[in-house]
Amino acid sequence: MIEPIQLISKEDRQSALIRAGYNLFGINSEEIFIDLLTDSGTGAMSQEQWSALMIGDESYAGSRSYFRLADTMKEIFGFQNFVPTHQGRAAETILCSLLLKDGQSVPSNTHFDTTDANIRAKKGVPVNLVIDSAYDPNDKYPFKGNMDLVKLENFIADTGVDNIPFGMLTITNNAGGGQPVSMENIQAVSAIYRKNNIPFFIDACRYAENAYFIKLRESGYSEKSPKEIAREIFTHADGATMSAKKDGNANIGGFLAMNDENLYLRAGNELILREGFLTYGGLAGRDLDAIAVGLREGLDEKYLAYRLAQTAYLADKLTESDIPIMNPPGGHAVYVDAKTFLPHIPPHEFPAQALCVELFLEGGIRSVEIGSVMFAYLNTKTGEVVYPRLELVRLALPRRVYTQSHLDYVADTLAGIKTRKDSLRGLKIVYAPELLRHFTARFEPENL
Ligand SMILES: Cc1ncc(COP(=O)(O)O)c(C=O)c1O
C-alpha cells in the first residue's frame, strides 16, 4: 500500500506543536513526514493478508476465520486455549481482572506501559527485575532483556507467593530498548515461577523478533527455524498476552492464551462482557484472518532478517554521527539515549520528550518518549517522585513501510540537531491524567 507523505512548513509544525501541547500523540498524521511513533498496527499488510480479508467470515459465533486463527495459534504457540481481543491491553485487562487483587505484585523483566497501568489500575504493584546491564546503553550484552534471576528469587522470598498471583516476561523488552531474552533465561524464569506455583504469562508482542535474536545469538539455535524456537519458548509458559499489532503484522488485534481450562472459562466470561463472543473477541472475522496470515509471515526468516537489518542500519548511521543510542539496537526500534545526548536537561524537565519535540520541529519526524513522562511515578509512601533510570527516544520502525532513504533522512535530521543540542530546553507538564499520562499530557517549554 502506498501512502502520500508531505513535509509541512516549519511554521505549521510549530503551530501544530502548540496546539498539541508539545505532545506528539496530539499531532495529526497528515502533519507528520516520517512516523516512528510506534510499530504497533502501523505496518503494511501483505498481499496474502489483503486477500485473506476477503474471505473473512463475519458470523457471530463459530466463524471459519476464528478456526483459521485457532489452527495458527496451536501451531505457533501451542497453548490449549485462547480468546481473541481487540488489542494487547484488553488481554492484560482481562488477565488482571481475573487474577490480581489489591496490593498484590506482578514481577517481569520490564512491564510495558499498558501492562504497568493495568496492574496499577487494579491496585497491584508492577515490579521490574531486568538485569542491571539493561540500564547501561553501552553494554553490548546480547540478551539485555533477561530477567535477573537472583532478584526474582529474592523478590519472591520477600513478597511471599500468596502476594504474587502471576509472573510475566516481556519478549522483546520494549521499555528497555527492544532487547531480547535468551532461551536459557526464559527456561530459568519458568523454573523459578513453576517451583513457586506462580502462573507464568509471556508478553509475546515481539516474540518472533525475540526468536530470531535467539537463533542469531544463542548457541544451539542457529539451525532451528524461528517457528521452532517460538514453539520452544511457549512450552515454558502457562499462557501469553499479545498485541497482534506487533509481530502479528496486523493493524488491530490481540489475544490472551492459556493452558488452564478453568481460567479459560473465566476469561471467556470476561471477554463476552468486555470485548465480544468467544470466537471473535473485539474483532471482525476478517481481522482474525489477517492476523492468522500475519503471524505466519512474522516468523518468515527472510522477513526477520530484513527487519533486524533495517533497525541495525539506522543504529549504525546514528552511531557514525556520534548520536548516543541504546546498544545493541533492538528488534523493532532504535532508542536514542536522551540522558547522555542532553545532559543539561534534568529528568523532571523530560529530556527525551524535549528531543521528540525537536525531531518533529526540525524534520517532521514523530517519535515517542520512553522515560520520565511515561514511567516516573509518585511514591505515595515517601511523597517523592521516582524517575526511571533511562531517558529514551524510541524511533520505532513500522513493518514493511519505510525505505533506507527515509532512515537516512532521520539520521541526518538527528545529526543536524546534534550541532545545536545545547540550546534545547526542557518542558514542564501543565496537564496530566493519573495513569498512562504520556498519551494525553500537555506541556510547555521551560523558561518561556
Ligand atoms: C511490550 C508490549 N506489551 C503490551 C502492549 C500493548 O499492546 P496494545 O497497544 O495492542 O494494547 C505493547 C504495545 O505497545 C507492547 O509493546
The ligand as an ORCA input file, in Angstrom:
! r2SCAN-3c Opt
* xyz 0 1
  C       5.524     -4.992     25.132
  C       4.123     -4.513     24.937
  N       3.127     -5.038     25.672
  C       1.848     -4.650     25.510
  C       1.499     -3.679     24.600
  C       0.034     -3.276     24.463
  O      -0.484     -3.607     23.223
  P      -1.697     -2.751     22.572
  O      -1.149     -1.429     22.185
  O      -2.146     -3.575     21.403
  O      -2.752     -2.645     23.594
  C       2.501     -3.081     23.829
  C       2.140     -2.014     22.867
  O       2.913     -1.179     22.506
  C       3.841     -3.518     23.989
  O       4.838     -3.010     23.265
*
